[in-house]
Amino acid sequence: MKTILAALTAVVLGLTLSGPAQAHPRPDPLPVRGADVSSLAKSEAFGGVYRDQHGHQRDALRILAKAGLTYIRLKVWVDPADGYNDKTHVLAVARRAKAAGLKLLVDFHYSDSWADPGKQNKPAAWAALPYEQLKQAVYRHTHDVLNALRRQGTTADMVQIGNELNGGLLWPDGRYDNWPGMAGLLNAGYDAVKAVSSRTRVVLHLANGGDNGLYRWWFDNAAANGIRYDVIGVSYYPFWHGTLDAFQANINDVATRYGKPLIIAETAYPFTTADKDGWENIILSPEPYPGYPATPAGQTAFLGKMNEIIRAVPNNLGLGMFYWEATWTGVPGNGWDPTDPASGNGWENQALFDFDDRSLPAMRELGEGR
């Protein structure tokens, strides 16, 4: 009788006779667990330091790797005014990253400064080039940086041809109203990538990750104009780019519609509303997206939700995400404007290191708890 009662109790309580029921195992981590660290070299040059969760000063890249990250992302400018985010610095950080066991995504802006949906300015050295020579410049610049990476043993694993290409690149030659021109420039970059390493995957990256109309318009035109690529890249910031539901619907649709794997090339979330460097933060709301406060716990929960959404993309086409500017802490001198040494950083409240330079819990969530 006691044996029967024990068995019934076990059924009711969800227990086995030998002990408690096992919790569902955590899903396998997404393959791409990355962080953009483009600001890191300049931060370190101006005295920036990074500490692990226990407060011990370490190489930032090794802190990221130990938290479970698998990739870094580095942008490349052609001739930046401050001398950072150029070929030399990309090569140096890539060596450190590969030594730490991290893979590499290289993000070509094809500009001397920021390229995004609102501006796609040509580098000064390319400004007067006729179109055919402009294509050659794209090829040569792309090949030069990537071949230098290959020669030092740090071949890029993924490469973005352009950054946030909603309106094209290298305006006006590759603008949204000149799809043949845009196609020629993007394919020149693609060809350069494959000439260096056929295994490196080419990413085409748009912003506004909740806007399905934009993505269908853009990638339908890309298909019609023979633009070649391997991976779809998406920027999604929940305080700018629509609801999480709209984001989920969009990435599910575009991955399956175009049959391509997909990464979140950029996302971020604040862990505080406070300011460290005296330069006003871009995001000031105590709850930038409903249900996710601007706290360490809110930042962590947001990245957990992002992992859940990406993992739900059909056919395992959701590869993972890159957290944007994880190491851009409030270091004087490491401002946003390469032409203005006095500029500050409006992003330090969205880094993955707190104002004491210690890694935040969200970093480990990004690494999926490993």
Secondary structure in CASP SS format (residue, H / E / C, confidence):
PFRMAT SS
TARGET T0000
AUTHOR 0000-0000-0000
METHOD secondary structure of the structure
MODEL  1
M C 1.00
K H 1.00
T H 1.00
I H 1.00
L H 1.00
A H 1.00
A H 1.00
L H 1.00
T H 1.00
A H 1.00
V H 1.00
V H 1.00
L H 1.00
G C 1.00
L E 1.00
T E 1.00
L C 1.00
S C 1.00
G E 1.00
P E 1.00
A C 1.00
Q C 1.00
A C 1.00
H C 1.00
P C 1.00
R C 1.00
P C 1.00
D C 1.00
P C 1.00
L C 1.00
P C 1.00
V E 1.00
R E 1.00
G E 1.00
A E 1.00
D E 1.00
V C 1.00
S C 1.00
S C 1.00
L H 1.00
A H 1.00
K H 1.00
S H 1.00
E H 1.00
A H 1.00
F C 1.00
G C 1.00
G C 1.00
V C 1.00
Y C 1.00
R E 1.00
D C 1.00
Q C 1.00
H C 1.00
G C 1.00
H C 1.00
Q E 1.00
R C 1.00
D C 1.00
A H 1.00
L H 1.00
R H 1.00
I H 1.00
L H 1.00
A H 1.00
K H 1.00
A C 1.00
G C 1.00
L C 1.00
T C 1.00
Y E 1.00
I E 1.00
R E 1.00
L E 1.00
K E 1.00
V E 1.00
W C 1.00
V C 1.00
D C 1.00
P C 1.00
A C 1.00
D C 1.00
G C 1.00
Y C 1.00
N C 1.00
D C 1.00
K H 1.00
T H 1.00
H H 1.00
V H 1.00
L H 1.00
A H 1.00
V H 1.00
A H 1.00
R H 1.00
R H 1.00
A H 1.00
K H 1.00
A H 1.00
A C 1.00
G C 1.00
L C 1.00
K E 1.00
L E 1.00
L E 1.00
V E 1.00
D E 1.00
F E 1.00
H C 1.00
Y C 1.00
S C 1.00
D C 1.00
S C 1.00
W C 1.00
A C 1.00
D E 1.00
P C 1.00
G C 1.00
K E 1.00
Q C 1.00
N C 1.00
K C 1.00
P C 1.00
A H 1.00
A H 1.00
W H 1.00
A C 1.00
A C 1.00
L C 1.00
P C 1.00
Y H 1.00
E H 1.00
Q H 1.00
L H 1.00
K H 1.00
Q H 1.00
A H 1.00
V H 1.00
Y H 1.00
R H 1.00
H H 1.00
T H 1.00
H H 1.00
D H 1.00
V H 1.00
L H 1.00
N H 1.00
A H 1.00
L H 1.00
R H 1.00
R H 1.00
Q C 1.00
G C 1.00
T C 1.00
T C 1.00
A C 1.00
D C 1.00
M E 1.00
V E 1.00
Q E 1.00
I E 1.00
G C 1.00
N C 1.00
E C 1.00
L C 1.00
N C 1.00
G C 1.00
G E 1.00
L E 1.00
L C 1.00
W C 1.00
P C 1.00
D C 1.00
G E 1.00
R E 1.00
Y C 1.00
D C 1.00
N C 1.00
W H 1.00
P H 1.00
G H 1.00
M H 1.00
A H 1.00
G H 1.00
L H 1.00
L H 1.00
N H 1.00
A H 1.00
G H 1.00
Y H 1.00
D H 1.00
A H 1.00
V H 1.00
K H 1.00
A H 1.00
V H 1.00
S C 1.00
S C 1.00
R C 1.00
T C 1.00
R E 1.00
V E 1.00
V E 1.00
L E 1.00
H E 1.00
L E 1.00
A C 1.00
N C 1.00
G C 1.00
G C 1.00
D C 1.00
N H 1.00
G H 1.00
L H 1.00
Y H 1.00
R H 1.00
W H 1.00
W H 1.00
F H 1.00
D H 1.00
N H 1.00
A H 1.00
A H 1.00
A H 1.00
N C 1.00
G C 1.00
I C 1.00
R C 1.00
Y C 1.00
D C 1.00
V E 1.00
I E 1.00
G E 1.00
V E 1.00
S E 1.00
Y C 1.00
Y C 1.00
P C 1.00
F C 1.00
W C 1.00
H C 1.00
G C 1.00
T C 1.00
L H 1.00
D H 1.00
A H 1.00
F H 1.00
Q H 1.00
A H 1.00
N H 1.00
I H 1.00
N H 1.00
D H 1.00
V H 1.00
A H 1.00
T H 1.00
R H 1.00
Y H 1.00
G C 1.00
K C 1.00
P C 1.00
L E 1.00
I E 1.00
I E 1.00
A E 1.00
E E 1.00
T E 1.00
A C 1.00
Y C 1.00
P C 1.00
F C 1.00
T C 1.00
T C 1.00
A C 1.00
D C 1.00
K C 1.00
D C 1.00
G C 1.00
W C 1.00
E C 1.00
N C 1.00
I C 1.00
I C 1.00
L C 1.00
S C 1.00
P C 1.00
E C 1.00
P C 1.00
Y E 1.00
P C 1.00
G C 1.00
Y E 1.00
P C 1.00
A C 1.00
T C 1.00
P H 1.00
A H 1.00
G H 1.00
Q H 1.00
T H 1.00
A H 1.00
F H 1.00
L H 1.00
G H 1.00
K H 1.00
M H 1.00
N H 1.00
E H 1.00
I H 1.00
I H 1.00
R H 1.00
A C 1.00
V C 1.00
P H 1.00
N H 1.00
N H 1.00
L C 1.00
G E 1.00
L E 1.00
G E 1.00
M E 1.00
F E 1.00
Y E 1.00
W C 1.00
E C 1.00
A C 1.00
T C 1.00
W C 1.00
T C 1.00
G C 1.00
V C 1.00
P C 1.00
G C 1.00
N C 1.00
G C 1.00
W C 1.00
D C 1.00
P C 1.00
T C 1.00
D C 1.00
P C 1.00
A C 1.00
S C 1.00
G C 1.00
N C 1.00
G C 1.00
W C 1.00
E H 1.00
N H 1.00
Q H 1.00
A C 1.00
L C 1.00
F E 1.00
D C 1.00
F C 1.00
D C 1.00
D C 1.00
R E 1.00
S E 1.00
L C 1.00
P H 1.00
A H 1.00
M H 1.00
R H 1.00
E H 1.00
L H 1.00
G C 1.00
E C 1.00
G C 1.00
R C 1.00
END
